Amino acid sequence: MRILEIKEIIRKDVPIYYRRLYSGILVIELINKPIERKIDFSIEIKPTGQKDILVTLAEPIDYPLVPLLRELKKFINEIESNGQLPPL
């Protein structure tokens, strides 16, 4: 399993300034075949300054969820740190 990209990322308008909600299409490679699934994710900044990333898969994936979600959270943290998420 390899995460290729999250495309068509849309930021949703949320009145809470420390929480950002996004939706997009996850593209992963399973057994040398790209698979696309809709996802929703949020990034919340805690009072301590830590980021809390929550991911929801809208469609099932035939792969164990724990390692997939762990890698997906790392990927989202990386693209957020690089400024690749859309502004409001």
N, C-alpha and C positions, 0 to 999 in steps of 0.2 A: 504494500500500500504506500502510495506517495501522493501528497497533496500537490496538485499542479497550480491551481489558482482559485480565487473566488472572484467571479465576474458579475457584472451588472449589480454592483453594490449600491444600495439606496439607503440613505439615512432617514430615519423617521423622526418627525418633530415630537419632542418630549419636553414638557415644561420644567422638568427637573434638570438643573444644570450639571449635576455630577453623574448623570446617566445618559448614555448614548445608545440608541437602538438602530440596528441595521438589518437589512435583508439582502440576500444575494443568491447566487447559484455556485455551489461548490463543485469543482472539477477535480476528481481524484483518479488515480490510475490503480486499477486492481487487475492483476494478472495480465499486464501489458495491454489493458483495454481501458480507455477513459470512460468514466461514469459521471453524470451530472445529477445533482440533487439540490433541491431548494433548502436553504437554511435561514434561520434568524439567529442573530447574536447580539449581545449587549456588552458594553464596557462600562463598568461602574467604578468610580474613584472613591475609595474608602477614606474616612477622615485621617487615616494614617498615611495616605498617599499611595497605597497599594492599589493595583488594578485588579478587579474581579471580572473575569470574562465568563459569560454563560452562553452556551450554544444549544440551539434546538434544531433538530433535523425534522423537516416537514415530511420527508419520505424515508422509508426504511432503506438501509444499506446492508448487504450481505457480508458484513465484516464485524468483528468484535468492537463494541462501542467504546469501551474504556480506552484502549490505545488510540482509537480514531479521535476521540474527543480531546485526549491529552495532546496529540500532535496538532490538532486543529486550533486549540487554544494557544499553543506556541506560535503557530503560523499567523493567527490574528494579532497577537501581541507584536510580532515582528513587523507586519505591514502597518500597524498603527504607529509604532515607533518610527518607522520610515516616512510617515506622513502620506501613505497611500490610500487612506480612507477618505471618502468625500466629506466636505464640510456641509453644514446645513444650508 
